[in-house]
Amino acid sequence: METAVLAASWANAIIFGFNVRKPPGLFRTITKTASTTLLSALTYIRGGSLTLTGALALGSLGDAFLAWDEGDAAFLSGLGSFLAAHLLYIAEFLPAGNGRTQIESEGWRKVLAGAMLLLGPAMNAPLISRVGRVLRVPVMVYSAVIVCMTLAALTIDNSRVVWGAILFAMSDSILAADRFLVAKTSLFRPLMQYAVWALYYSGQFLIAMGLSGSSIGH
């Protein structure tokens, strides 16, 4: 059962990967949403917590909003879904982690924590002047929450979870740059859009596998 669900998730992720730059449509939305919905189902099958399963399910809802339409209303709905997902991730990570002690135990954790604390302000500074007024506060709140999510992940003695959170944050940063900062005619946009999906799905996959079906400490 686990193998079949995981294979189906990968298949949908790969199919969507080839259709990242296609116009919004039903097939494109289904493949994108199914990839993370199946990860959510997989964590439940593997005995993961309802918090983890719920976070992934909210991620799939956000995927649906962002896949179907690129307007501000859909973007805000997707942002809200992912914001709620990150809050559930924080609720999942903090009890499983060892707090500040874990971050300070290894140099690479301290470097990543410092980088994430700088990333939020560094991304917000150019974004605030480029996003519409209705998006400014939501974007700032979301940026703060994803920084908190990655810091919470760094308290866990599980490299899969840590790197999953980092990849997720990188995906969001590239998505924000692609949507608001990079010119529509930029030659880098195709590469950025493919990178967003690859990093995002990989991050969700690592978090899902890191916190379900096994104990912390891998």
C-alpha positions as CSV (number, residue, x, y, z in Angstrom):
1,M,0.0,0.0,0.0
2,E,2.7,2.5,1.0
3,T,4.7,1.7,-2.2
4,A,1.7,2.2,-4.4
5,V,0.7,5.5,-2.8
6,L,4.3,6.8,-2.9
7,A,4.7,5.8,-6.6
8,A,1.4,7.6,-7.4
9,S,2.6,10.7,-5.6
10,W,5.9,10.7,-7.5
11,A,4.2,10.0,-10.8
12,N,1.8,13.0,-10.4
13,A,4.7,15.2,-9.2
14,I,6.8,14.3,-12.3
15,I,3.8,14.8,-14.7
16,F,3.1,18.2,-13.1
17,G,6.8,19.0,-13.4
18,F,6.6,18.7,-17.2
19,N,3.5,20.9,-17.2
20,V,4.7,23.7,-14.8
21,R,4.6,26.3,-17.4
22,K,1.4,25.3,-19.1
23,P,-1.7,27.5,-18.7
24,P,-4.0,26.7,-15.8
25,G,-6.3,23.8,-16.4
26,L,-8.1,20.8,-14.7
27,F,-5.4,18.2,-15.6
28,R,-2.6,20.4,-14.4
29,T,-4.4,21.2,-11.2
30,I,-5.2,17.6,-10.5
31,T,-1.7,16.4,-10.9
32,K,-0.2,19.1,-8.8
33,T,-2.7,18.7,-6.0
34,A,-2.6,14.9,-6.1
35,S,1.1,14.7,-5.5
36,T,0.9,16.4,-2.1
37,T,-2.5,14.9,-1.3
38,L,-1.0,11.5,-1.7
39,L,1.9,12.4,0.6
40,S,-0.6,13.4,3.2
41,A,-2.3,10.0,2.8
42,L,1.0,8.3,3.0
43,T,1.9,9.9,6.3
44,Y,-1.4,8.7,7.7
45,I,-0.8,5.2,6.4
46,R,2.7,5.2,8.0
47,G,1.3,6.2,11.3
48,G,2.2,9.9,11.2
49,S,0.4,12.4,13.4
50,L,-2.8,14.1,12.4
51,T,-0.9,17.4,12.6
52,L,1.6,16.3,10.0
53,T,-1.1,14.8,7.8
54,G,-3.1,18.0,8.1
55,A,-0.1,20.2,7.2
56,L,0.4,18.3,4.0
57,A,-3.3,18.3,3.2
58,L,-3.3,22.1,3.6
59,G,-0.3,22.2,1.3
60,S,-2.3,20.4,-1.3
61,L,-5.1,22.9,-0.9
62,G,-2.7,25.7,-1.4
63,D,-1.4,23.9,-4.5
64,A,-4.9,23.8,-5.9
65,F,-5.4,27.5,-5.5
66,L,-2.0,28.4,-7.1
67,A,-2.3,25.9,-9.9
68,W,-5.8,26.9,-11.1
69,D,-5.4,30.7,-11.2
70,E,-2.7,33.3,-10.9
71,G,-4.8,36.3,-9.7
72,D,-4.4,38.0,-6.4
73,A,-7.5,36.2,-4.9
74,A,-6.1,32.8,-5.7
75,F,-2.7,33.8,-4.5
76,L,-4.1,35.0,-1.2
77,S,-6.1,31.8,-0.8
78,G,-3.0,29.8,-1.5
79,L,-1.0,31.9,0.9
80,G,-3.5,31.4,3.6
81,S,-3.5,27.6,3.1
82,F,0.3,27.4,3.3
83,L,0.3,29.8,6.3
84,A,-2.0,27.4,8.1
85,A,0.2,24.4,7.0
86,H,3.4,26.1,8.4
87,L,1.6,26.7,11.7
88,L,0.8,23.0,11.9
89,Y,4.4,22.2,11.0
90,I,5.6,24.4,13.8
91,A,3.2,22.6,16.2
92,E,4.6,19.3,15.0
93,F,8.3,20.3,15.1
94,L,8.6,22.0,18.5
95,P,7.5,19.1,20.7
96,A,9.8,16.8,18.7
97,G,12.8,19.0,18.9
98,N,15.4,19.9,21.5
99,G,15.0,23.7,21.3
100,R,17.9,26.1,21.0
101,T,20.3,23.5,22.4
102,Q,20.0,21.4,19.2
103,I,20.7,24.4,17.0
104,E,23.8,25.4,19.0
105,S,25.1,21.8,19.0
106,E,26.3,21.9,15.4
107,G,27.9,24.7,13.3
108,W,25.9,24.0,10.2
109,R,22.7,24.4,12.1
110,K,23.8,27.7,13.5
111,V,24.7,28.9,10.0
112,L,21.4,27.9,8.6
113,A,19.5,29.5,11.5
114,G,21.4,32.7,10.9
115,A,20.8,32.6,7.1
116,M,17.0,32.1,7.7
117,L,16.9,35.0,10.1
118,L,18.5,37.2,7.4
119,L,16.4,35.8,4.6
120,G,13.0,37.1,5.9
121,P,14.0,40.8,6.0
122,A,16.1,40.4,2.8
123,M,13.1,39.2,0.9
124,N,10.6,41.5,2.5
125,A,12.6,44.7,1.7
126,P,12.2,44.5,-2.1
127,L,8.8,42.8,-2.0
128,I,7.0,45.5,0.0
129,S,7.5,48.1,-2.7
130,R,6.5,45.7,-5.5
131,V,3.4,43.9,-4.2
132,G,-0.1,45.4,-4.1
133,R,-1.4,47.1,-0.9
134,V,-3.7,44.2,-0.2
135,L,-0.9,41.7,-0.3
136,R,1.7,43.6,1.8
137,V,0.6,42.5,5.3
138,P,-0.2,38.8,4.3
139,V,3.2,38.5,2.6
140,M,5.1,40.0,5.6
141,V,3.2,37.6,8.0
142,Y,3.8,34.6,5.8
143,S,7.5,35.4,5.6
144,A,7.8,35.6,9.4
145,V,5.9,32.3,9.8
146,I,8.1,30.4,7.3
147,V,11.2,31.6,9.1
148,C,9.8,30.3,12.3
149,M,8.9,27.0,10.7
150,T,12.5,26.5,9.5
151,L,13.9,27.5,12.9
152,A,11.6,25.0,14.5
153,A,12.8,22.3,12.1
154,L,16.4,23.0,13.0
155,T,15.6,22.0,16.6
156,I,14.9,18.4,15.4
157,D,17.7,15.8,15.3
158,N,16.5,14.6,11.9
159,S,18.4,15.8,8.8
160,R,15.5,14.9,6.5
161,V,13.1,17.2,8.3
162,V,15.7,20.0,8.4
163,W,16.5,19.9,4.8
164,G,12.9,19.5,3.8
165,A,12.1,22.7,5.6
166,I,15.0,24.5,4.0
167,L,14.0,23.3,0.6
168,F,10.4,24.5,1.2
169,A,11.7,27.9,2.3
170,M,13.9,28.2,-0.8
171,S,11.0,27.3,-3.0
172,D,8.9,30.0,-1.5
173,S,11.7,32.6,-1.9
174,I,12.1,31.7,-5.6
175,L,8.3,31.8,-6.1
176,A,8.1,35.3,-4.6
177,A,11.0,36.5,-6.7
178,D,9.4,35.0,-9.8
179,R,6.0,36.5,-9.1
180,F,7.0,40.0,-7.9
181,L,10.6,40.8,-8.6
182,V,11.7,39.3,-11.9
183,A,10.6,40.8,-15.2
184,K,8.0,38.7,-17.1
185,T,10.4,38.6,-20.1
186,S,13.4,37.3,-18.0
187,L,15.1,34.3,-19.5
188,F,15.5,33.0,-15.9
189,R,11.8,32.6,-15.3
190,P,11.4,29.1,-16.8
191,L,14.3,27.8,-14.8
192,M,12.9,29.5,-11.6
193,Q,9.5,28.0,-12.1
194,Y,10.8,24.5,-12.5
195,A,13.1,25.0,-9.5
196,V,10.1,26.1,-7.4
197,W,8.3,22.8,-8.0
198,A,11.3,20.6,-7.6
199,L,12.3,22.2,-4.3
200,Y,8.8,22.4,-3.0
201,Y,7.9,18.8,-3.7
202,S,11.3,17.5,-2.5
203,G,10.9,19.5,0.7
204,Q,7.4,18.2,1.4
205,F,8.6,14.6,0.7
206,L,11.5,14.9,3.0
207,I,9.3,16.2,5.9
208,A,6.7,13.6,5.3
209,M,9.2,10.7,5.3
210,G,11.2,12.2,8.2
211,L,8.3,12.4,10.6
212,S,6.2,9.3,9.7
213,G,6.9,5.6,10.0
214,S,10.1,6.1,11.9
215,S,11.5,7.7,15.0
216,I,13.2,11.1,15.3
217,G,16.9,10.8,14.9
218,H,17.7,9.8,11.3
